[in-house]
Amino acid sequence: MADSVSFEKVLADELKLIAHRRSAPDAPGNPDDFRPETAFARGLQGLAFSGGGIRSASFNLGVLQALAKQRVLEGCDYLSTVSGGGYIGSCRSALCSDGSAGVSPGDFPFAFDGREERSEVKRLRQHGEYLAPAGGLLQLDTWRIVSTYVGRLLITLSTIMAILGVAAAAWIIVYPKIVNLALGMRGEAPVLDGLLWGKPRDHITALFAPAAVVSFLWLATTLMYAVVTVVPRLWTLRFREGFTRFQAILLRLAFVLAVAGVLPLLLVYVDKLVTDFKLAFSVPAALSALSVAGSRLLGEEAKGLPAMLKRGLVAAGMALFVAIVCIGVLYVVWGWANIAGPIFVLLLGVLVLLALFTDINRVSMHYFYRDRLSEAFIVRRDRGRGDQLVSADDLMLSALAYPDRRVPYHLVNTCVNLLGSDDPALRGRKADFFLLSPLYCGSRATGYRRTAEYENDRMSLATAMAVSGAAASPQHGYGSSTAMAFLMTLLNVRLGIWAENPRNRPSLLGGWLTPRRLWPLYLCRELFNDTDERRWLVNLSDGGHIENLAMYELLRRRCKVIIASDAEADPKRTFGGLGGVIRKARIDMGIEIKVSVNDLVPDPGSGLSKLHAVKGEIRYPKGDGTFDVGTLIYIKSSLTGDDPRDLHEYRCSHDTFPHESTADQFFDEAQFESYRELGYRSGKAAAALMGVAAARASLPDGGRPPGEPARARDAAEY
């Protein structure tokens, strides 16, 4: 198996594929023409669909219909999607897998001929409530969600409790030996295990002896460090870095041992609370009071509090809950300290069995989410069944690398979470851009690997789409926190996945022992927010956790024209997604993006914007002080005075339209159609800004396949 490759190799191979698509399938091409430095000169055009769940999918369906009708889609070389934008983008890719080109009026899968809507669009409408198509309290789909979540939760909780129990039992067995070793170094008599745990207050010195010994070693190294400063030959950068790292390890160990010394005292106190009859009755009342206080804090009465204070109190509450869970497990094992050895063996056996018969992704909610999305969006036409729509769930990502059809090359954007990385550039963002595409998968941090090798029968189009939209994940890029990660992992709120690291080979011991067999260890890493780019598996989540417009990968490819459709929830029009990608592009690549969004901001009185889309400029640095200047067509979901009456009527009863919360993933017919129609209007506005004639001129033979009459094709209406 080949080693991972750099982004330059990825881009070169993509340019070769795009060159074949633009010309005859058997065009030989010249390798020198596919250097990354020449990418801009090739006039690449990219289409980006933002995140936003089913709202983005509905809106961008309309955008696709408008761009196809105006013949702009035919000029697009790339389709870059993230999260909800990937729902409709993946649907388009799946529908093209049956052999049709999928971009011209005759074969565009979402076309409308003016008489009847195609079955593909009807299916999308029917699956606006894709998580539970038949909702309602007593409906089977509702109970399927409940059953799946509770079942996976029980497995996850059992695994986490087993992990904590194994750690607690091991500590009960090992810690007295550490204590006695420390006492022996001081010339004192050892303490029996049972006395140490049963009557800790009688052995305060013994409990804190290990922490004291390590603290003494830390102090000694501090004095040694001061002495070495007078020896010039030793006083080097390498020495200082290594020595201070060693000191940090000692100090952290001293802290852990001090906490371990406090735990027996704390557990004795907890035992008294549990056995106190009066307190047992007062605990529910206390929890109720905390619940009421929390709801008020997060509700209307919290409006006067500073946002930072509210976040701090919520974080403190989550940290307290995490501490209570950990102490609860320790308390149970501590109560059976006399049989800590059998408990250790039993729980370790449970973990081994779980590791052998399942994996970390299959006990999360990822597959339920993936399967619901696949049922709604990953379909194709079966030519043997009269063009009936059937599931394409088994469609692998590598199968989308079509060399002979002008279908935009699909880039699925995800986020690789790297909260434990040693790379300073990655620690600031806590993540990196992770690409899933037909030719290559990976990131700069991990390297890239050929998709045909990497997918290993797991990375299907449906899986890639679901990972790109895995918004509810313990690790979520720059917004991650340790307390929240522990809580979400504990409650099994996990839509992301642990995927193979492209820089590593996928198996050990001849393929029998794969990294996935060690998944309880990775669950621990997920619990404590310890993810990085060095492990066998890496943690992937929603691409919106690092960039929610899907523009970044198009900018890296120096596309001459980028059409960016922004359908994220932005009721205050802060343009956070656009601002984020402008900032990252400038920092990472020196690219400057200039675009005015004034006409997209709604009037305070009417709530209407002037335009659906605006035109901007992309300045790619050439390295000699000059720039290649590209074009940005930026679409923002905005309602204008020229939109149809039904859109304004819908807004009258839904005042946050078109920026309703992404938490709403259950669209009825009116909601779906309102966003689709708004997207269609926005797509037409974008095509007008771009210049349809210019878009057609960039295509071979004016955008017509050989032998197709210009008049018939240009007259197509849908």
C-alpha positions in Angstrom: 0.0 0.0 0.0 1.3 3.4 -0.9 2.2 6.0 1.7 0.1 9.1 2.2 0.7 12.0 -0.3 0.7 15.8 -0.2 -2.0 18.2 -1.3 0.0 19.1 -4.4 -0.3 15.5 -5.6 -4.0 15.5 -4.8 -4.6 18.7 -6.8 -2.5 17.5 -9.8 -4.6 14.3 -10.1 -7.8 16.3 -9.8 -6.7 18.6 -12.6 -5.9 15.7 -14.8 -9.4 14.3 -14.2 -11.0 17.6 -14.9 -9.0 18.0 -18.1 -10.3 14.7 -19.3 -13.9 15.7 -18.5 -13.6 18.9 -20.4 -12.2 17.2 -23.5 -12.5 13.7 -25.1 -12.3 10.8 -22.7 -9.1 9.5 -24.4 -7.2 12.8 -24.4 -3.6 12.0 -23.4 -2.8 15.3 -21.6 0.6 16.5 -20.5 1.7 16.0 -16.9 3.5 19.4 -16.9 0.1 21.1 -17.5 -1.2 19.8 -14.1 1.1 21.6 -11.7 -0.7 23.3 -8.9 0.9 26.6 -9.9 -1.1 26.5 -13.2 -4.5 25.8 -11.6 -5.8 29.4 -11.9 -4.8 29.6 -15.6 -7.1 26.6 -16.2 -10.2 28.8 -15.4 -11.6 26.5 -12.8 -15.2 27.1 -11.6 -16.5 25.9 -8.3 -19.9 25.8 -6.6 -20.1 25.7 -2.8 -23.1 24.7 -0.7 -23.1 25.8 3.0 -24.2 23.9 6.0 -27.7 24.3 7.5 -29.3 20.9 7.6 -32.5 20.3 5.7 -32.9 24.1 5.3 -29.7 24.3 3.3 -30.7 21.2 1.3 -34.0 22.7 0.3 -32.6 26.1 -0.5 -29.7 24.7 -2.6 -32.0 22.4 -4.5 -33.6 25.6 -5.9 -30.1 27.0 -6.5 -29.1 23.9 -8.5 -32.3 24.1 -10.6 -31.7 27.7 -11.5 -28.0 27.3 -12.3 -28.8 24.3 -14.5 -31.6 26.1 -16.3 -29.3 29.1 -17.0 -26.6 26.7 -18.2 -24.2 27.7 -15.5 -23.9 24.3 -13.9 -22.4 22.9 -17.0 -19.4 25.2 -16.5 -18.7 24.1 -12.9 -15.7 21.8 -12.4 -16.1 21.4 -8.6 -19.0 21.0 -6.2 -17.9 21.6 -2.7 -20.4 20.8 0.1 -20.6 20.8 3.8 -23.2 19.5 6.3 -26.8 20.2 5.0 -25.4 21.4 1.7 -24.0 17.9 1.3 -27.5 16.4 1.5 -28.5 17.8 -1.9 -25.0 17.7 -3.3 -24.7 14.0 -2.5 -28.2 13.4 -3.9 -27.1 14.9 -7.2 -23.9 12.8 -7.2 -25.8 9.6 -6.5 -28.3 10.3 -9.3 -25.5 10.8 -11.7 -24.1 7.3 -10.9 -26.6 5.6 -13.3 -24.6 6.8 -16.4 -26.2 10.2 -17.1 -24.2 13.4 -17.1 -26.7 15.2 -14.8 -25.9 18.8 -15.8 -27.6 19.5 -19.2 -31.3 20.2 -19.6 -32.0 16.8 -21.0 -30.6 14.8 -18.1 -30.5 17.1 -15.1 -32.2 15.0 -12.4 -34.1 18.0 -10.8 -35.4 19.5 -14.0 -39.0 20.7 -14.4 -40.5 20.6 -17.9 -43.4 23.0 -17.1 -45.9 20.1 -16.9 -45.0 17.7 -14.1 -42.4 17.7 -11.4 -39.8 14.9 -11.7 -40.0 11.9 -9.2 -36.6 12.9 -7.8 -37.9 16.2 -6.5 -41.1 14.6 -5.3 -39.1 12.2 -3.3 -37.1 15.0 -1.7 -40.3 16.8 -0.7 -41.7 13.6 0.8 -38.5 13.3 2.9 -38.4 16.8 4.3 -38.9 15.1 7.7 -36.1 12.6 7.0 -35.4 11.7 10.6 -38.9 10.5 11.2 -41.0 10.5 7.9 -44.0 9.2 9.8 -43.9 11.3 13.0 -46.3 11.4 15.9 -46.2 10.1 19.4 -47.6 6.6 18.5 -45.9 6.3 15.1 -43.3 3.6 14.5 -40.7 6.1 13.3 -40.8 8.0 16.5 -40.4 4.9 18.6 -37.6 3.8 16.3 -35.6 6.9 17.2 -36.3 6.4 20.9 -35.4 2.7 20.8 -32.2 3.3 18.9 -31.0 6.1 21.1 -31.8 4.3 24.4 -30.3 1.0 23.2 -27.0 2.7 22.0 -27.0 4.8 25.2 -27.1 1.7 27.4 -24.2 0.1 25.5 -22.1 3.3 25.7 -22.9 3.9 29.4 -22.0 0.3 30.1 -18.7 0.7 28.3 -17.8 4.0 30.0 -18.8 2.7 33.4 -16.7 -0.4 32.8 -13.7 1.8 31.8 -14.1 3.9 34.9 -14.6 0.8 37.0 -11.4 -0.9 35.7 -9.5 2.3 36.4 -10.9 2.6 39.9 -10.3 -1.1 40.8 -6.7 -0.8 39.4 -6.2 2.2 41.6 -7.5 0.6 44.7 -5.1 -2.3 44.1 -2.0 -0.3 43.1 -2.3 2.9 45.2 -1.6 1.3 48.6 1.5 -0.3 47.1 2.7 3.2 46.0 1.9 4.6 49.5 3.9 1.8 51.1 6.8 2.4 48.7 6.8 6.0 49.6 6.6 5.2 53.4 9.4 2.7 53.0 11.6 5.4 51.4 10.9 7.5 54.5 11.7 4.5 56.9 8.1 4.2 58.1 6.0 1.1 58.6 3.6 0.1 55.8 -0.2 0.4 56.0 -2.6 -2.4 55.3 -4.8 -1.9 52.2 -8.0 -2.3 54.2 -7.0 0.3 56.8 -6.0 2.8 54.1 -9.4 2.7 52.4 -11.6 2.0 55.4 -10.1 4.5 57.9 -8.3 7.1 55.7 -8.5 9.9 58.3 -6.2 7.8 60.5 -3.6 7.7 57.7 -3.4 11.2 56.4 0.4 11.1 56.1 0.3 7.8 54.2 -2.4 9.1 51.8 -0.3 12.2 50.8 3.1 10.6 51.0 3.3 9.8 47.2 2.3 13.3 46.3 4.9 14.7 48.8 7.7 12.5 47.3 7.0 13.6 43.7 6.6 17.2 44.9 10.1 16.9 46.5 11.5 15.6 43.2 10.0 18.5 41.4 11.5 20.9 43.8 14.9 19.2 43.5 14.8 19.5 39.7 13.9 23.2 40.1 17.1 23.7 42.1 19.1 21.6 39.6 17.7 23.8 36.8 19.1 26.8 38.6 22.5 25.2 39.0 22.7 24.3 35.3 22.3 27.9 34.3 25.9 28.5 35.2 27.2 25.7 32.8 27.2 27.3 29.3 27.7 23.9 27.5 24.5 22.5 29.0 22.5 25.7 28.8 21.0 25.0 25.3 17.5 25.3 23.8 17.1 21.5 23.6 18.1 21.1 27.3 15.7 23.8 28.4 12.8 22.4 26.4 13.4 18.8 27.6 14.0 19.8 31.2 10.9 22.0 31.5 8.8 19.2 29.9 10.1 16.7 32.5 9.3 19.2 35.3 5.8 19.6 33.9 5.3 15.8 34.0 6.4 15.7 37.6 4.1 18.5 38.7 1.1 17.0 36.9 1.9 13.6 38.6 2.1 15.3 42.0 -1.3 16.9 41.4 -2.9 13.6 40.3 -1.4 11.9 43.4 -2.7 14.6 45.7 -6.2 14.2 44.2 -5.9 10.4 44.7 -5.0 11.1 48.4 -8.1 13.3 48.8 -10.5 10.7 47.2 -10.6 8.2 50.1 -11.5 11.1 52.5 -14.1 12.3 50.0 -15.6 8.8 49.6 -16.0 8.4 53.3 -17.9 11.7 53.4 -20.1 10.6 50.4 -20.8 7.3 52.3 -22.2 9.3 55.2 -24.4 11.4 52.9 -25.8 8.3 51.3 -26.6 6.7 54.6 -28.1 9.8 56.2 -31.8 9.3 55.9 -32.7 13.0 56.0 -30.2 14.0 53.4 -31.4 11.2 51.1 -34.8 13.0 51.1 -33.3 16.4 50.6 -31.2 15.5 47.6 -34.2 15.4 45.1 -35.3 18.8 46.4 -31.8 20.2 46.0 -31.6 18.8 42.4 -35.1 20.3 41.7 -33.9 23.7 42.9 -30.8 23.5 40.8 -33.0 22.6 37.8 -35.2 25.6 38.3 -32.3 27.9 38.8 -30.7 26.5 35.6 -33.8 27.0 33.6 -34.1 30.6 34.8 -30.5 31.2 34.1 -30.9 30.0 30.5 -34.4 31.6 30.0 -36.0 35.0 30.0 -34.5 35.9 33.4 -31.0 35.5 32.1 -31.2 38.3 29.5 -29.7 40.8 31.9 -26.7 38.6 32.7 -23.4 38.9 30.7 -23.0 36.1 28.2 -19.6 35.2 29.6 -21.1 34.7 33.1 -23.9 32.5 31.7 -21.4 30.4 29.8 -19.2 30.1 32.9 -22.1 29.0 35.1 -23.3 26.4 32.5 -19.7 25.1 32.2 -19.4 24.9 35.9 -22.7 22.9 36.1 -21.5 20.5 33.5 -18.2 20.0 35.2 -20.0 19.3 38.5 -22.2 16.7 36.8 -19.1 15.1 35.3 -17.4 15.0 38.8 -20.5 13.5 40.3 -20.6 10.7 37.7 -16.9 9.9 38.3 -17.2 10.0 42.0 -20.3 7.8 41.9 -18.4 5.0 40.0 -15.5 5.3 42.4 -17.8 5.1 45.3 -19.4 1.9 44.1 -16.0 0.2 43.5 -14.7 1.6 46.8 -17.6 0.0 48.6 -16.4 -3.4 47.3 -12.7 -2.7 47.8 -12.1 -6.1 49.4 -12.9 -7.7 46.0 -11.2 -5.1 43.8 -9.2 -7.8 42.0 -12.2 -9.8 40.8 -14.0 -6.6 39.8 -11.0 -5.6 37.7 -10.9 -8.9 35.9 -14.7 -9.0 35.3 -14.9 -5.5 33.9 -11.8 -5.9 31.8 -13.4 -9.0 30.3 -16.5 -7.0 29.5 -14.4 -4.4 27.6 -12.5 -7.1 25.7 -15.8 -8.7 24.5 -17.2 -5.3 23.5 -13.9 -4.6 21.6 -14.1 -7.9 19.7 -17.8 -7.8 18.7 -18.5 -4.1 17.9 -16.7 -0.8 17.4 -17.0 2.8 18.5 -19.0 4.0 15.5 -21.6 1.3 15.7 -22.6 2.0 19.3 -23.1 5.7 18.5 -26.0 7.4 16.8 -24.0 7.8 13.6 -25.5 4.9 11.7 -29.1 5.8 12.6 -28.4 9.3 11.3 -26.5 8.1 8.3 -29.3 5.6 7.3 -32.1 8.1 7.6 -30.1 10.5 5.4 -29.3 7.7 2.9 -32.9 6.7 2.7 -33.9 10.3 1.8 -31.1 11.4 -0.5 -28.9 8.6 -1.8 -30.9 7.2 -4.6 -30.5 6.4 -8.3 -32.6 5.3 -11.2 -32.8 1.6 -12.0 -32.8 1.3 -15.8 -33.9 -2.4 -15.4 -37.0 -1.4 -13.5 -38.4 1.3 -15.8 -36.3 4.1 -14.3 -37.7 3.5 -10.8 -35.9 5.3 -8.0 -34.0 2.8 -5.8 -31.5 3.0 -2.9 -27.9 3.6 -3.8 -26.7 3.1 -0.2 -23.8 0.9 -1.3 -22.4 3.6 -3.7 -18.8 4.1 -2.7 -17.1 7.4 -2.7 -14.4 6.3 -5.2 -17.1 5.4 -7.7 -17.8 9.1 -8.3 -14.5 9.7 -10.1 -16.1 9.8 -13.5 -13.4 10.4 -16.2 -15.8 10.7 -19.1 -18.7 12.9 -18.0 -18.8 16.6 -17.3 -20.1 16.2 -13.7 -18.7 18.6 -11.1 -16.1 16.8 -9.0 -17.5 16.4 -5.5 -15.6 17.6 -2.5 -17.2 16.6 0.8 -15.9 18.8 3.7 -15.5 17.4 7.2 -13.5 18.5 10.3 -10.8 16.4 11.9 -10.7 17.3 15.6 -7.1 17.8 17.0 -7.6 19.1 20.5 -4.5 17.2 21.8 -2.2 18.1 18.9 1.3 19.4 19.6 1.3 21.5 16.5 0.8 25.2 17.5 -1.0 26.0 14.2 -3.6 23.2 14.9 -4.0 23.9 18.6 -5.4 27.4 18.0 -8.2 26.0 15.8 -8.4 22.6 17.6 -9.1 21.1 14.2 -8.1 20.9 10.5 -9.9 20.6 7.2 -10.5 17.0 6.3 -11.5 16.2 2.7 -13.5 13.2 1.5 -13.5 13.0 -2.3 -13.6 10.4 -5.1 -9.8 10.4 -5.6 -8.3 11.2 -2.2 -9.2 11.5 1.5 -7.3 13.3 4.2 -5.9 16.6 5.4 -2.7 18.6 5.6 -2.2 17.4 9.2 -2.6 13.7 8.3 -1.6 13.6 4.7 -3.9 12.2 1.9 -4.5 8.6 0.8 -6.2 7.3 -2.3 -9.9 6.9 -1.7 -10.0 3.4 -3.3 -7.5 2.3 -0.6 -8.7 4.4 2.3 -12.5 3.7 2.1 -12.0 -0.1 2.9 -15.7 -0.7 2.2 -16.6 1.8 4.9 -16.4 5.3 3.3 -19.5 5.2 1.1 -21.1 8.4 -0.2 -23.8 8.1 2.4 -21.2 7.8 5.2 -19.3 10.8 3.9 -22.5 12.9 3.7 -23.5 11.9 7.3 -20.0 12.7 8.7 -20.0 16.1 7.0 -23.3 16.8 8.7 -22.4 15.4 12.1 -23.1 18.6 14.0 -23.9 17.0 17.4 -20.5 15.6 18.4 -18.5 15.8 21.6 -15.5 17.3 19.7 -16.6 20.2 17.5 -13.5 22.2 16.4 -12.8 25.5 18.0 -16.0 25.3 20.1 -15.0 22.2 22.0 -14.7 22.0 25.8 -13.7 19.2 28.1 -16.8 19.2 30.3 -19.1 19.3 27.3 -17.2 16.5 25.6 -17.5 14.3 28.6 -21.2 15.0 29.0 -22.0 14.4 25.3 -20.0 11.2 25.2 -21.6 10.0 28.4 -25.0 10.7 26.9 -24.0 9.1 23.6 -24.7 12.3 21.6 -22.2 11.3 19.0 -22.9 11.7 15.3 -19.2 11.9 14.2 -17.0 8.9 13.6 -13.5 7.6 14.3 -11.9 7.0 10.9 -8.6 5.5 9.9 -5.7 8.0 9.9 -4.6 8.4 6.2 -0.9 8.6 7.4 -1.1 5.1 9.0 -1.6 1.7 7.5 -5.1 0.4 8.5 -4.2 -2.9 10.2 -1.9 -4.7 12.6 -0.9 -8.3 12.9 -1.7 -9.2 9.4 -5.1 -7.6 9.4 -6.6 -9.5 12.4 -6.0 -6.8 14.9 -7.2 -3.5 13.5 -7.2 -0.2 15.4 -10.9 -0.4 15.7 -10.5 -3.3 18.1 -9.0 -0.8 20.6 -12.1 1.4 20.4 -12.7 1.6 24.3 -9.4 3.5 24.4 -10.6 5.9 21.8 -13.9 6.3 23.7 -11.7 7.4 26.6 -10.0 9.9 24.3 -13.5 11.2 23.3 -14.5 11.5 26.9 -11.5 13.6 27.8 -11.2 15.6 24.6 -7.8 14.0 23.7 -7.8 13.8 19.9 -4.8 14.4 17.7 -3.3 13.5 14.3 -0.8 10.9 15.5 -3.1 8.1 16.4 -4.3 5.1 14.3 -7.8 6.6 14.3 -8.8 10.3 13.9 -12.0 11.9 15.0 -14.2 13.4 12.2 -17.2 15.6 12.6 -19.3 18.2 10.8 -17.2 20.3 8.4 -19.0 23.4 9.7 -17.0 23.0 12.9 -14.1 24.5 11.1 -15.7 26.2 8.0 -19.4 26.3 7.1 -19.4 27.7 3.6 -17.4 24.9 1.9 -15.4 27.6 0.1 -12.0 26.9 1.6 -11.2 23.8 -0.6 -12.2 25.8 -3.7 -9.8 28.6 -2.7 -7.0 26.1 -2.2 -7.6 25.0 -5.8 -7.4 28.7 -6.9 -10.8 28.5 -8.7 -11.2 31.5 -11.1 -15.0 31.7 -10.3 -16.6 30.6 -7.1 -20.4 30.5 -6.6 -21.0 30.3 -2.8 -24.5 29.6 -1.6 -24.8 30.6 2.1 -28.0 29.1 3.6 -26.8 28.9 7.2 -29.0 30.3 10.0 -28.0 34.0 10.3 -31.1 35.9 11.5 -28.9 38.9 12.6 -27.0 38.9 9.3 -23.6 38.8 11.0 -22.2 36.8 8.0 -20.1 34.7 10.4 -19.5 32.0 7.8 -18.2 34.4 5.2 -16.1 36.3 7.7 -14.6 33.0 8.9 -13.5 31.8 5.5 -12.1 35.2 4.6 -10.0 35.2 7.7 -8.8 31.6 7.3 -8.0 32.2 3.6 -5.9 35.3 4.4 -4.0 33.5 7.3 -3.4 30.2 5.5 -2.9 31.2 1.8 -2.6 35.0 1.7 -5.8 35.2 -0.3 -7.8 38.4 -0.1 -11.5 38.4 -0.7 -13.3 41.7 -1.2 -17.1 41.6 -1.3 -19.8 44.1 -0.1 -22.8 42.6 1.6 -24.7 45.8 2.2 -27.4 44.9 -0.3 -28.0 41.6 1.5 -28.7 43.1 4.9 -32.5 43.5 5.4 -34.1 46.9 5.9 -35.0 47.3 9.6 -38.5 48.5 8.7 -39.6 46.0 6.0 -37.2 43.1 6.8 -36.5 42.8 3.1 -33.1 42.9 1.4 -32.3 44.6 -1.9 -30.6 41.6 -3.6 -30.3 37.8 -3.4 -26.6 37.7 -4.4 -23.6 40.0 -4.8 -20.4 39.9 -6.8 -17.0 40.1 -5.2 -13.3 39.7 -6.0 -10.8 37.0 -5.0 -7.1 38.0 -5.1 -4.7 35.0 -5.3 -1.1 35.9 -4.6 1.4 34.8 -7.2 4.5 35.2 -5.1 6.0 38.1 -7.0 3.9 40.8 -5.5 1.1 40.5 -8.1 -2.2 38.7 -8.0 -4.5 36.5 -10.0 -7.9 38.0 -9.8 -10.9 35.7 -9.6 -14.6 36.3 -9.1 -16.9 35.4 -6.1 -20.6 35.2 -6.6 -22.0 35.2 -3.0 -25.6 34.1 -2.5 -27.3 34.7 0.9 -30.7 33.4 1.7 -32.6 36.7 1.7 -36.2 37.7 1.0 -36.6 40.7 -1.4 -39.7 42.7 -2.5 -39.6 41.0 -5.9 -40.2 37.5 -4.5 -43.5 35.6 -5.1 -46.4 36.3 -2.8 -46.4 32.8 -1.3 -42.9 33.4 0.2 -44.1 36.6 1.9 -47.2 34.8 3.1 -45.0 32.1 4.6 -42.9 34.7 6.4 -46.0 36.3 7.9 -46.6 33.1 9.9 -42.9 32.2 10.3 -41.2 35.5 11.2 -37.6 34.0 11.2 -37.9 32.8 7.6 -35.5 32.4 5.8 -33.3 31.8 8.8 -35.3 29.4 10.9 -33.3 27.4 13.4 -31.1 24.5 12.2 -32.5 22.5 15.1 -35.7 22.2 13.0 -35.0 19.2 10.8 -38.7 18.4 10.2 -39.8 20.3 7.1 -43.4 20.1 5.9 -44.4 20.8 2.3 -44.9 24.5 2.7 -41.6 25.0 4.5 -39.7 22.9 1.9 -41.2 24.6 -1.1 -40.6 28.1 0.4 -36.9 27.5 0.8 -36.7 25.7 -2.6 -38.4 28.6 -4.4 -36.2 31.2 -2.6 -33.1 29.2 -3.6 -34.4 29.1 -7.2 -34.8 32.9 -7.2 -31.3 33.3 -5.7 -29.7 31.0 -8.2 -31.2 33.0 -11.1 -29.8 36.2 -9.5 -26.4 34.6 -9.2 -26.4 33.5 -12.9 -27.3 37.0 -13.9 -24.3 38.4 -12.0 -22.0 35.8 -13.4 -23.0 36.3 -17.0 -24.5 33.3 -18.7 -22.8 34.0 -22.0 -19.4 34.0 -20.4 -20.2 30.7 -18.6 -21.3 29.1 -21.8 -18.3 30.4 -23.7 -15.9 28.5 -21.4 -17.4 25.2 -22.4 -16.3 23.2 -25.4 -18.4 23.9 -28.5 -20.4 26.5 -26.5 -21.5 24.0 -24.0 -23.1 21.6 -26.4 -22.1 17.9 -26.7 -21.0 16.8 -30.2 -24.0 16.3 -32.5 -26.6 18.1 -30.3 -28.5 20.9 -32.1 -28.0 24.3 -30.5 -31.6 25.5 -31.1 -33.2 22.5 -29.4 -30.9 22.5 -26.4 -31.1 26.3 -25.8 -34.9 26.1 -25.9 -35.2 23.5 -23.2 -37.4 24.8 -20.4 -37.8 23.4 -16.9 
